[in-house]
Amino acid sequence: MKFSCFTLMAMLVPVMPFAIADTYRRTLPGEIVVTVVDRPFSVSEHHVRGCVNARMCFVDNVPALGTTSLPTDEIESISVSVEGMTYRLQASGMFNARVALRNGGISRISGFCYDRRNCEFRGRFGNGGRSYFAEWVVKNGTATRTVLSPSMDVGWLFDDNPSPPKYE
C-alpha cells in the first residue's frame, strides 16, 4: 500500500509527541518554589485500555483521573524547592491538567514546610468537572503522595482547607 509523505505524517502526529512540555511555577510563603511540568500524553509510553467509547479509561491498569477518554496531557513532574533542597513529588496517574494550569491553576497548589526536610502540600487538578485532588507529605526528606482522589468529599475538604493542617 502506498502513502504520500503528507498522509504518513498525518497518521503519525497523534502518536508522536511533537509538542513541548509546559512549565508552571509558583512561589509559596517561605520562599517555597513549586514547579509543575505538563506535557502531551504519549500513548506509546503507557498501557492504555478502554479509552474509546467506554465508561472508564485505564492507563497503566489504573483508572485515568480527569478523563473518561484518552488523556490529552499528563503531568510529567511536580517538584518543590525549599532552602536548597528539591523534592520530586509523585505525579504518576495525573492527566488533563493543562487547561487549568494555563489558566492560573498552579495557584490551586498550596502548602508549607516546618523546616527544609518536613513539608506538606495539596493541589486540585483536572479540567472543568473532572477534577481530582492530591496531597503529599515530605517527612525527614522523603516525599510521599498520601492522597490521589477524584472524590468530591476530598475536594470540598481541600476547598475549605487549601493548605494541609499545620501542627505546632
C-alpha positions, 0 to 999 in steps of 0.5 A: 500500500502506498502513502504520500509523505503528507498522509504518513505524517498525518497518521503519525502526529497523534502518536508522536509527541511533537509538542513541548512540555509546559512549565508552571511555577509558583512561589509559596510563603517561605520562599517555597518554589513549586514547579509543575511540568505538563506535557502531551500524553504519549500513548506509546509510553503507557498501557492504555485500555478502554479509552474509546467509547467506554465508561472508564479509561485505564492507563497503566491498569489504573483508572485515568483521573480527569478523563473518561477518554484518552488523556490529552496531557499528563503531568510529567513532574511536580517538584518543590524547592525549599532552602536548597533542597528539591523534592520530586513529588509523585505525579504518576496517574495525573492527566488533563491538567493543562487547561487549568494550569494555563489558566492560573491553576498552579495557584490551586497548589498550596502548602508549607514546610516546618523546616527544609526536610518536613513539608506538606502540600495539596493541589486540585487538578483536572479540567472543568468537572473532572477534577481530582485532588492530591496531597503529599507529605515530605517527612525527614526528606522523603516525599510521599503522595498520601492522597490521589482522589477524584472524590468530591468529599476530598475536594470540598475538604481541600476547598475549605482547607487549601493548605494541609493542617499545620501542627505546632 
